[in-house]
Every structure is written in structure tokens, then in C-alpha cells.
């Protein structure tokens, strides 16, 4: 009997210590773990590509669809040499089922042709041509959120813990808003586009579960991202992106509509390419 009571006391003590350890977890620690995760993801996904299935719609106020477009693309994740940065490049292969005339070797060829920064701009400009709606946008890539958590970018943001969840694993919901100017994202005319949103972070190792991203310039923009674990790469990878840009005005027709998009990512695989900035 005495032995049982001693065991119970030990279990109670261990439980108390465990709760105390949880209570001591600080926001700075969680953000540091998330930052470590995005660095790991950058290294794991460097020179990786995936298939992107992307549907865009122009939706009127009543819910009717004014126009829709289905893009099938190859998304390449590339780390820039001599930099902490990594980028996602969209290479559109088919539009509404019709081939665009590109092939799967195109990205590798472009990366070998001179400075990747210049080639990246070329690909971004070409993929933007296929977006529908009267709004130029570059936020619609799955690396935008992880870019904000890079060590060199964190200090631009204010982070706050919102809530905690234990389903399916222990995670914190953390909000963020950009304080520094000029902002990371700017309009073509150079106007600041402050970003804010929320991150669902698994506190044990810092991997991201979900994230939202919002901006109000030049229109109200709302994006959602989710991640999943890929067994082939043994890494967490982007799973889905959802976006909505509200009250976009069409200059010629004077119509106002929302641009809505959903992109899913699959078939992650590596490709051999030597990426260097000249």
C-alpha cells in the first residue's frame, strides 16, 4: 500500500514537472523552431519540383462565374547560391487542357542560362500572363509564407500567440503583422503592401501545419496555405493554396469581381541542376 502511494506521488510529481515545462515554452522559442523548420524545408526542397493543379475564377457579387481557367504547371523549388533565399517558379504546361508548347526540361535549361535572378523574373512574368483578372499578383506561390520566417526577415514582423491546440498534435496559433518599411511586397508603382496573418506551428519541431496571409493594398487579398508530410522526400511540403482577391475592378467593362484560386501540389521529385548566381 505504501509502495503504491509512493508511485502515485512520483507520477504526480512527473506530471507537475511536465506541465511546468509546457508553461515555460516561450513565443520566441516557437518562432525559432519555425525558423529552423523553414531552413530545413529550403534545404530539403532545393532542386525539387512538383505538379501544380490550379483553378482560377472571376466571380461576381451574386456568386456567378464570369470566367474560369485551369492551369497545369510544373512548380520548381530552387535555392539561390550564396543566399539564404529560395524561390518557387511556376512553369505553365497546359491551359484548359491545351499544351502551351513548353516541356519538362525548360526550367533546367533556363537555370543554366545565366543569372537565376534574371531567369526567375522571366518565368514569373511569363506565368503571370496566364493569370486571369485585372490584377498583377506574385503572392500566389507556396514559398511566400516560409520566406517571412527566414532569419533575415523575422525582425520585420511582430508575432503574438493566439491559442493552443492538441489536435492532432500540440500546436500554437501565432499571428504576425509587418512593421518595417519599405515592406517585403510592394506594388508595381512602389507602394508598400504590409502583410499580416496567422501561422499554425507544431511546437515540438516547428513545422507549419497551416497559414493565412492578408493584405489590403491594392485590393483586399486573402491566402491560405497547408502543408503535408511527403514520404518520398521525407520532408514537409506545400499541399494546397487557396486565394481570394476582393473587389477587383475591370477597367474596360467597369465590372467588379473577386478572383478566386485553388492550387494543389503533388508528385514531388528531384531534378539535377546547378544553380548559381553570376
C-alpha positions in Angstrom: 0.0 0.0 0.0 2.8 2.4 0.9 4.6 1.4 -2.2 1.5 2.3 -4.4 1.2 5.7 -2.7 4.8 6.4 -3.4 4.4 5.5 -7.1 1.3 7.8 -7.3 3.3 10.6 -5.7 6.1 10.1 -8.3 3.6 10.2 -11.1 2.0 13.3 -9.8 5.5 14.9 -9.5 6.3 14.0 -13.1 3.0 15.4 -14.3 3.7 18.6 -12.4 7.2 18.9 -13.9 5.7 18.2 -17.4 3.1 20.9 -17.0 5.7 23.3 -15.7 7.9 22.6 -18.8 5.0 23.3 -21.1 4.2 26.5 -19.3 7.8 27.7 -19.7 7.6 27.4 -23.5 8.1 30.9 -24.8 6.9 32.5 -28.1 10.5 33.3 -29.1 11.3 29.5 -28.8 8.3 28.6 -31.0 9.3 31.1 -33.7 12.9 30.0 -33.5 11.8 26.4 -34.1 9.6 27.5 -37.0 12.6 29.4 -38.5 14.7 26.2 -38.2 11.9 24.3 -39.9 11.8 26.6 -42.9 15.6 26.4 -43.3 15.3 22.6 -43.2 12.5 22.8 -45.8 14.6 25.1 -48.0 17.4 22.6 -48.0 15.1 19.6 -48.4 13.2 21.1 -51.3 16.2 22.7 -53.0 16.2 21.4 -56.6 12.8 19.8 -56.2 9.8 20.2 -58.5 6.1 19.3 -58.2 3.0 19.2 -60.2 0.6 22.1 -59.6 -3.2 21.8 -60.5 -4.5 25.4 -60.3 -8.0 26.6 -61.0 -8.8 30.4 -61.2 -12.2 32.0 -61.4 -13.6 35.5 -61.7 -16.7 35.6 -59.5 -19.4 38.3 -59.5 -21.0 39.5 -56.3 -24.0 37.2 -56.8 -21.8 34.2 -57.0 -21.9 33.6 -60.7 -18.7 32.8 -62.5 -17.6 35.3 -65.1 -14.6 33.4 -66.3 -12.6 30.4 -65.3 -9.2 29.0 -66.2 -7.4 25.7 -65.4 -3.6 25.7 -65.3 -1.5 22.6 -65.1 2.0 23.6 -64.2 5.4 22.4 -63.1 6.5 24.1 -59.9 10.2 24.2 -59.2 11.7 25.0 -55.8 15.2 26.3 -56.1 17.7 27.6 -53.5 19.8 30.6 -54.6 23.5 30.1 -54.2 25.3 32.3 -51.7 22.0 33.3 -50.2 19.5 32.1 -47.6 16.7 32.6 -50.0 14.8 30.0 -52.0 12.1 30.6 -54.6 9.3 28.8 -56.4 9.0 29.1 -60.1 5.8 28.3 -62.0 6.1 26.8 -65.5 2.6 26.5 -67.0 2.4 23.4 -69.2 -1.3 23.4 -70.1 -4.2 25.9 -70.1 -7.7 24.4 -70.0 -6.1 21.2 -71.3 -4.3 22.8 -74.2 -0.5 22.5 -74.2 1.4 25.7 -74.0 4.3 24.3 -76.1 6.8 24.0 -73.2 8.4 20.8 -72.0 9.6 19.5 -68.6 13.3 20.3 -69.4 12.6 24.0 -69.9 13.2 25.1 -66.3 16.5 23.2 -66.1 17.6 24.9 -69.3 16.7 28.4 -68.1 18.5 27.9 -64.8 21.7 27.0 -66.7 21.4 30.2 -68.9 22.9 33.0 -66.8 21.9 34.5 -63.5 19.0 32.8 -61.9 17.6 36.1 -60.6 17.1 37.2 -64.2 15.7 33.9 -65.4 13.4 33.9 -62.4 11.9 37.2 -63.4 11.4 35.9 -66.9 9.5 32.8 -65.6 7.4 34.9 -63.2 6.5 37.3 -66.0 5.5 34.5 -68.3 3.4 32.7 -65.7 1.7 36.0 -64.7 0.4 36.3 -68.3 -1.7 33.2 -67.7 -3.4 34.6 -64.6 -7.0 35.8 -65.2 -8.3 39.1 -63.9 -7.2 42.7 -63.9 -4.7 42.3 -61.1 -1.0 41.6 -61.3 0.0 39.3 -58.4 3.0 37.4 -57.2 1.9 36.3 -53.7 0.4 33.1 -55.2 3.4 30.8 -54.6 3.7 28.4 -51.7 7.1 29.8 -50.5 5.8 33.2 -49.6 4.9 32.3 -46.0 8.2 30.4 -45.3 10.1 33.4 -46.7 8.7 35.5 -43.9 10.2 33.2 -41.3 13.7 33.2 -42.6 16.2 34.5 -40.0 16.8 37.6 -42.0 13.1 38.5 -42.3 11.7 37.7 -38.8 12.6 41.0 -37.2 10.3 42.8 -39.7 7.3 41.2 -38.0 5.5 41.3 -34.7 4.4 37.8 -33.5 1.7 37.1 -30.9 0.4 33.8 -29.6 -3.4 33.5 -30.2 -4.3 30.0 -29.0 -3.1 26.4 -28.4 -4.4 23.1 -29.7 -3.5 19.5 -29.1 -5.4 18.0 -32.1 -3.8 16.2 -33.9 -0.6 17.4 -32.3 0.3 20.2 -30.0 0.4 23.4 -31.9 0.2 27.2 -31.4 -1.7 29.6 -33.5 0.5 32.7 -33.9 -0.5 35.9 -35.5 2.0 38.2 -37.3 2.0 41.7 -38.8 4.7 43.5 -40.7 6.1 46.6 -39.0 9.1 47.6 -41.1 9.0 49.9 -44.1 9.6 49.5 -47.0 7.6 46.3 -47.0 8.7 42.9 -48.5 5.9 43.1 -51.0 5.3 46.3 -53.0 3.1 47.3 -55.9 4.5 47.9 -59.3 4.4 51.6 -58.5 6.5 51.0 -55.4 3.6 51.4 -52.8 4.0 49.4 -49.6 1.9 46.3 -49.1 2.0 45.4 -45.4 1.4 41.7 -44.7 -0.4 40.1 -41.8 -1.8 36.7 -41.0 -1.7 33.6 -38.8 0.6 30.5 -38.5 -0.3 27.1 -37.1 3.0 25.9 -35.8 3.7 22.4 -34.3 5.7 23.4 -31.3 7.8 20.2 -30.9 9.8 20.8 -34.1 8.3 24.0 -35.6 6.9 22.6 -38.8 4.0 24.5 -40.3 0.5 23.0 -40.5 -1.5 25.9 -41.9 -1.1 29.6 -42.6 -3.1 32.6 -43.7 -1.8 35.7 -45.4 -3.6 39.0 -45.8 -3.0 42.4 -47.4 -5.3 45.4 -48.1 -3.2 47.1 -50.9 -4.0 47.4 -53.7 -7.1 45.2 -53.0 -8.1 43.1 -50.1 -6.1 39.8 -50.6 -6.6 36.6 -48.6 -4.5 33.5 -49.0 -4.5 30.2 -47.1 -1.7 27.5 -47.2 -1.4 24.0 -45.9 1.5 21.5 -45.6 1.7 17.7 -45.5 4.5 15.2 -45.0 5.9 13.6 -48.2 7.2 10.1 -47.6 9.3 10.1 -50.7 11.3 13.2 -49.8 10.9 12.6 -46.0 10.0 16.3 -45.7 7.1 18.6 -45.1 5.9 20.0 -48.4 3.2 22.5 -49.6 -0.1 20.7 -50.1 -2.6 23.4 -51.1 -3.0 27.1 -51.6 -6.3 29.0 -51.6 -6.6 32.6 -52.6 -9.2 35.4 -52.9 -8.7 39.0 -54.1 -11.8 41.0 -53.4 -13.5 43.8 -55.5 -11.1 43.8 -58.4 -12.2 46.4 -61.0 -12.1 45.6 -64.7 -11.1 48.8 -66.5 -12.7 48.1 -69.9 -16.1 46.8 -68.7 -16.2 48.5 -65.3 -17.2 45.2 -63.7 -16.2 44.4 -60.1 -15.5 40.8 -59.2 -13.5 38.6 -56.9 -10.6 36.5 -58.2 -10.7 33.1 -56.5 -8.0 30.4 -56.9 -7.3 26.9 -55.6 -3.9 25.1 -56.2 -2.9 21.7 -55.1 0.6 20.2 -55.2 1.6 16.6 -55.9 4.2 14.3 -57.4 7.2 15.8 -55.7 10.6 14.7 -57.2 14.1 15.9 -57.5 15.9 17.3 -60.6 19.6 17.8 -61.2 20.5 21.3 -62.0 23.5 23.5 -60.9 22.0 26.8 -59.7 24.5 29.7 -59.3 24.1 33.5 -59.4 26.7 35.0 -61.7 
